[in-house]
Every structure is written in C-alpha cells, then in structure tokens.
Amino acid sequence: MRRFILIALLITDVAVLACAPADRSDGRGFGSEEAPLRAALLTAGPVSDAGWYAGAYDGLLLLRDSLRAEISHQQTRTPAEFDEAFLSYASSGYDLIFAHGFEYQDAAIRAGRQFPNTTFIVSGGGRYSENVVPLIFELEEASYLAGMVAAEVSESGILGMVGGVEIPTVQGTFRAFEAGAQSINPNIRVLEAFIGDWDDVAAAKEAAIAQLRRGADVLIHNVDAASFGVFQAVREMVESGGRAWALGMNRDQNQIAAEVILGSAVIRIPQAFLEVA
C-alpha cells in the first residue's frame, strides 16, 4: 500500500503553461464589483467522465465560488454546435468562454473575430488571435513519470496505451510515457491504439482487452469517459486470475478502480482556469 500511495503522489503534480488573455478594450477587469465575471464552459463530452471534462467543470465551479462569477455550461458535439454556442454566449455578454478541447480552436477563431470584447480560451489549442488564446497543460511531464512507474511494475515488459483521437496533445503524452518507460527498460515494448472517439467505453474496453491479450500488463489511457472501458478491461483481467494494472490520466482517477489503478497523471485544470480569469 505504501508503494501505491507513493506512486500516486509521485505523478500527481504537473506544471501548467497558461497564456493570459488580452486586456479588455473597455478597461473593465474580470470579476470586479461593477462588472462581475460571466464565464461559460463548452465541453464535447459529459462532465461526469471523472477526467478531462470533469476537471474543467470543477474549474468553472471554482470561478463561481472564488470570484462570484455567473457561470454556464453546454455540452456541444459538432462544429455547428460549437459555432452556435459561441454565438449564444458571446452575444449574451459573457466575458470569458472556456472551450475545453483542441477541436474548438477553429470555431473560437471565427467567434473571436465577430466578438472582439469576449475572451476565448481553448484548452489544448494551438492558435492565437487578439482575444483567442490556448491553455496548454504540460501533461508530458507527468506522463513521463507514469512511464517510469509502469516499466518498474511491469513483469511482461509490454505496456499499453489507449487514446481517443490522434491529436498532437495526445501523441505528446504517449511519446513521453514511452520515453519514461524506456529510461527504465530500454527493451520495453509499448502498444498503442486510438479508438477515434473520446467517450466510447465499449471501444476503449475492446482496445484494452486486445493489448492485454498481447501481453501488456500496465495500461495507460488518454481518453475521456472511455477511460471506464480501460479500467473495466484491467479489472476483469485481474478477476479472472491475470495480473494487470492501469494508470489514470488528466484527473485523480485512483478511486474509480482502486484495486487496479497504480496512480494518476493529473493536471490542475481548476487552478489554471482561476489563474486565467
């Protein structure tokens, strides 16, 4: 038990690089008594995912509790819904809109041109304008440490990675995980699978089972609600007499399946949202 607690603490802290939003042209500060902050959050999946989206929603609640902000959240799945939500919030006078995912950046740039007095923050984005900035989480650092942990624990010398959509931020965490593992065992094998979706629990479980059958005994993910499928696959392997472990990602997921999760690579999304606001 001491070892697992140490591992969980070891890979919990990760630095955040936050680009500050541009100054408002009307001179009002966010959260002032005269003009209380109005902040909105867009997510492409459910905030009940116990990971990436849940962390963002926690950040929105932190703005409400710390800054007395007026808050709102919408789940949007398609580019058309992205545009519609940006238009709705910006035209209603929201000061700050968090779009929590790489997929929002094009829609945010379009909305930014139309609403110059609204600030748009795109988590994991890579494009800038005067009022559209990315919020970049350095999850690679924690992923590297997670790879070291996985290599130390693995008996088969084979690890598995299950990702959602193959975007640069996910690729970066997986390359870091692989590098961390190879720093411990240069001969370790790392299997990789992308399911093309962030929330498909069944697809993630299927991908995880395939990796377990190929000999992987420690799995990490970079998905959202689909992480439950990875944990289910590992738990079922253990319940059937096998040996396997999982690692959480984005948020502290240790208690979701405490008997099989070694620890979690965590990013401090709520604190980052508060710093930006």
C-alpha positions as CSV (number, residue, x, y, z in Angstrom):
1,M,0.0,0.0,0.0
2,R,2.8,2.4,0.8
3,R,4.2,1.9,-2.7
4,F,0.9,2.6,-4.4
5,I,0.4,5.8,-2.4
6,L,3.9,6.9,-3.2
7,I,3.3,6.3,-6.9
8,A,0.0,8.2,-6.9
9,L,1.7,11.2,-5.2
10,L,4.8,11.0,-7.5
11,I,2.8,11.5,-10.7
12,T,0.2,13.9,-9.4
13,D,1.9,17.3,-9.9
14,V,2.3,18.8,-13.4
15,A,3.1,22.3,-14.5
16,V,0.7,24.5,-16.4
17,L,1.5,27.0,-19.1
18,A,-1.3,29.5,-19.3
19,C,-1.4,32.3,-21.8
20,A,-3.0,35.3,-20.3
21,P,-6.0,36.7,-22.2
22,A,-5.7,40.1,-23.9
23,D,-6.8,43.2,-22.0
24,R,-10.4,44.2,-22.4
25,S,-10.8,47.3,-24.6
26,D,-13.4,48.9,-22.2
27,G,-11.0,48.8,-19.3
28,R,-13.1,46.7,-17.0
29,G,-11.4,43.9,-15.1
30,F,-12.9,40.5,-14.8
31,G,-14.7,39.9,-11.6
32,S,-14.8,43.5,-10.4
33,E,-17.7,44.6,-8.2
34,E,-19.0,46.8,-11.0
35,A,-18.8,44.1,-13.6
36,P,-18.9,40.6,-12.1
37,L,-17.3,37.9,-14.3
38,R,-19.6,35.9,-16.6
39,A,-17.9,32.7,-17.6
40,A,-19.0,29.9,-19.8
41,L,-17.6,26.4,-20.5
42,L,-18.0,24.3,-23.6
43,T,-17.2,20.6,-23.5
44,A,-17.5,18.0,-26.2
45,G,-18.4,15.2,-23.7
46,P,-20.0,14.7,-20.4
47,V,-18.7,16.3,-17.2
48,S,-19.4,13.0,-15.5
49,D,-16.4,11.4,-17.1
50,A,-14.3,11.6,-13.9
51,G,-11.4,13.0,-16.0
52,W,-10.8,15.7,-18.6
53,Y,-14.3,17.2,-18.7
54,A,-14.9,16.8,-15.0
55,G,-11.8,18.8,-14.3
56,A,-13.0,21.6,-16.5
57,Y,-16.4,21.7,-14.8
58,D,-14.6,21.8,-11.4
59,G,-12.7,24.8,-12.7
60,L,-16.0,26.5,-13.7
61,L,-17.4,25.9,-10.2
62,L,-14.1,27.3,-8.7
63,L,-14.7,30.6,-10.6
64,R,-18.2,30.7,-9.2
65,D,-17.0,30.1,-5.6
66,S,-13.8,32.2,-5.7
67,L,-14.9,35.1,-7.9
68,R,-18.7,35.0,-7.5
69,A,-18.8,34.6,-11.2
70,E,-22.0,33.9,-13.1
71,I,-21.4,30.6,-14.9
72,S,-22.9,28.4,-17.5
73,H,-22.0,25.1,-19.3
74,Q,-23.0,23.5,-22.5
75,Q,-22.1,20.1,-24.0
76,T,-21.5,20.5,-27.7
77,R,-20.6,17.7,-30.1
78,T,-20.4,19.0,-33.6
79,P,-18.7,22.0,-35.3
80,A,-22.1,23.5,-35.9
81,E,-22.9,23.3,-32.2
82,F,-19.5,24.9,-31.4
83,D,-20.4,27.9,-33.5
84,E,-23.9,28.2,-32.1
85,A,-22.7,28.0,-28.5
86,F,-20.0,30.6,-29.0
87,L,-22.5,32.9,-30.7
88,S,-25.1,32.4,-27.9
89,Y,-22.7,33.1,-25.1
90,A,-20.8,36.0,-26.7
91,S,-23.9,37.8,-27.9
92,S,-25.4,37.4,-24.3
93,G,-22.5,39.3,-22.9
94,Y,-20.3,36.6,-21.4
95,D,-16.8,37.9,-20.7
96,L,-14.8,34.6,-20.8
97,I,-15.6,31.4,-22.7
98,F,-13.6,28.3,-22.0
99,A,-13.7,25.8,-24.9
100,H,-12.2,22.6,-23.4
101,G,-10.5,20.8,-26.2
102,F,-8.3,21.1,-29.3
103,E,-11.4,20.6,-31.6
104,Y,-12.8,24.0,-30.7
105,Q,-9.9,26.2,-31.9
106,D,-11.2,26.9,-35.5
107,A,-14.7,27.8,-34.2
108,A,-13.1,30.0,-31.5
109,I,-11.1,31.9,-34.0
110,R,-14.2,32.6,-36.1
111,A,-16.1,33.7,-33.0
112,G,-13.2,35.9,-31.8
113,R,-13.3,37.9,-35.0
114,Q,-17.0,38.5,-34.5
115,F,-16.9,39.3,-30.8
116,P,-13.6,41.3,-30.0
117,N,-14.7,42.1,-26.4
118,T,-15.1,38.4,-25.5
119,T,-12.1,36.3,-24.5
120,F,-11.9,32.7,-25.7
121,I,-9.7,30.2,-24.0
122,V,-9.1,26.9,-25.9
123,S,-7.7,24.1,-23.7
124,G,-5.0,22.2,-25.7
125,G,-5.3,24.6,-28.6
126,G,-2.5,25.9,-30.8
127,R,-3.8,29.0,-32.5
128,Y,-3.8,32.6,-31.3
129,S,-5.5,35.9,-32.1
130,E,-6.0,39.1,-30.0
131,N,-8.8,37.5,-27.9
132,V,-8.3,33.8,-28.6
133,V,-5.5,32.0,-26.7
134,P,-4.7,28.4,-25.9
135,L,-4.4,27.0,-22.4
136,I,-1.6,24.5,-22.6
137,F,-1.1,21.8,-20.0
138,E,2.3,20.2,-19.8
139,L,0.9,16.7,-19.2
140,E,4.0,15.2,-20.9
141,E,6.0,15.6,-17.6
142,A,3.6,13.5,-15.6
143,S,3.2,11.0,-18.5
144,Y,7.0,10.5,-18.5
145,L,6.9,9.7,-14.8
146,A,4.0,7.4,-15.3
147,G,6.0,5.6,-17.9
148,M,8.8,5.1,-15.4
149,V,6.4,3.7,-12.9
150,A,4.8,1.4,-15.5
151,A,8.2,0.0,-16.5
152,E,9.2,-0.7,-12.9
153,V,5.9,-2.5,-12.2
154,S,5.7,-4.5,-15.5
155,E,6.7,-8.1,-15.4
156,S,6.0,-8.9,-19.1
157,G,8.0,-5.9,-20.4
158,I,4.9,-4.9,-22.5
159,L,2.9,-1.7,-21.8
160,G,-0.3,-0.5,-23.5
161,M,-1.7,3.0,-24.4
162,V,-5.3,3.6,-25.4
163,G,-6.0,7.0,-26.9
164,G,-9.1,8.8,-28.2
165,V,-8.4,10.9,-31.3
166,E,-4.9,11.1,-32.6
167,I,-4.2,14.8,-32.0
168,P,-0.8,16.4,-31.1
169,T,-1.5,16.7,-27.3
170,V,-2.4,13.0,-27.0
171,Q,0.6,12.0,-29.2
172,G,2.8,14.1,-26.9
173,T,1.7,12.4,-23.7
174,F,2.1,9.0,-25.3
175,R,5.6,9.7,-26.6
176,A,6.5,11.0,-23.1
177,F,5.1,7.9,-21.5
178,E,7.1,5.7,-23.9
179,A,10.3,7.6,-23.2
180,G,9.8,7.4,-19.5
181,A,9.3,3.6,-19.7
182,Q,12.4,3.2,-21.9
183,S,14.5,5.2,-19.5
184,I,13.9,2.3,-17.0
185,N,13.9,-0.6,-19.5
186,P,15.3,0.2,-23.0
187,N,13.9,-3.1,-24.3
188,I,10.3,-2.5,-23.2
189,R,7.6,-2.7,-25.8
190,V,4.7,-0.2,-25.9
191,L,1.5,-1.0,-27.7
192,E,-0.6,1.9,-29.0
193,A,-4.3,2.1,-30.1
194,F,-6.6,5.0,-31.0
195,I,-10.3,4.4,-30.9
196,G,-11.3,7.6,-32.8
197,D,-13.6,8.8,-30.0
198,W,-13.2,10.2,-26.5
199,D,-16.2,8.7,-24.8
200,D,-16.8,5.3,-26.4
201,V,-16.5,3.0,-23.4
202,A,-17.0,-0.2,-25.4
203,A,-14.4,0.6,-28.0
204,A,-11.8,1.5,-25.3
205,K,-12.5,-1.7,-23.5
206,E,-12.1,-3.7,-26.7
207,A,-8.8,-1.9,-27.4
208,A,-7.6,-2.6,-23.9
209,I,-8.5,-6.2,-24.0
210,A,-6.6,-6.6,-27.2
211,Q,-3.5,-5.2,-25.6
212,L,-3.8,-7.3,-22.5
213,R,-4.1,-10.4,-24.8
214,R,-0.9,-9.4,-26.5
215,G,0.9,-9.4,-23.1
216,A,0.6,-5.8,-21.9
217,D,0.3,-5.8,-18.1
218,V,0.2,-2.0,-17.4
219,L,-2.2,0.2,-19.4
220,I,-2.5,4.0,-19.6
221,H,-5.2,5.9,-21.4
222,N,-5.7,9.4,-22.8
223,V,-9.5,9.4,-23.4
224,D,-12.4,10.9,-21.5
225,A,-15.4,8.9,-20.4
226,A,-14.0,6.0,-22.4
227,S,-11.4,5.5,-19.6
228,F,-14.1,3.5,-17.8
229,G,-13.7,0.8,-20.5
230,V,-9.9,0.6,-20.0
231,F,-10.4,0.2,-16.2
232,Q,-13.1,-2.4,-16.7
233,A,-10.8,-4.5,-19.0
234,V,-8.0,-4.4,-16.5
235,R,-10.3,-5.2,-13.6
236,E,-11.8,-8.2,-15.4
237,M,-8.3,-9.5,-16.3
238,V,-7.4,-9.4,-12.6
239,E,-10.7,-11.0,-11.6
240,S,-10.0,-13.9,-14.0
241,G,-6.7,-14.6,-12.4
242,G,-4.4,-12.5,-14.5
243,R,-2.0,-9.7,-13.5
244,A,-2.5,-6.2,-14.8
245,W,-2.5,-2.6,-13.7
246,A,-3.9,0.7,-15.1
247,L,-2.9,4.3,-14.8
248,G,-5.3,7.2,-14.7
249,M,-5.0,10.4,-16.7
250,N,-6.0,14.1,-16.6
251,R,-7.6,13.9,-13.1
252,D,-7.1,11.8,-10.0
253,Q,-8.9,8.6,-11.0
254,N,-7.3,6.4,-8.4
255,Q,-10.6,5.6,-6.6
256,I,-12.5,4.6,-9.7
257,A,-10.9,1.2,-9.6
258,A,-8.6,1.4,-6.6
259,E,-7.7,-2.3,-6.8
260,V,-6.0,-2.0,-10.2
261,I,-5.1,1.7,-10.6
262,L,-1.5,2.4,-9.7
263,G,-1.9,6.2,-9.8
264,S,-2.9,9.1,-12.0
265,A,-1.1,11.7,-14.1
266,V,-3.0,14.8,-13.1
267,I,-3.3,18.3,-14.5
268,R,-4.6,21.1,-12.3
269,I,-7.4,22.3,-14.6
270,P,-9.4,24.2,-11.9
271,Q,-6.4,26.2,-10.7
272,A,-5.5,27.0,-14.3
273,F,-9.0,28.3,-15.0
274,L,-8.8,30.5,-11.9
275,E,-5.4,31.9,-12.9
276,V,-6.6,32.8,-16.3
277,A,-9.7,34.5,-15.0
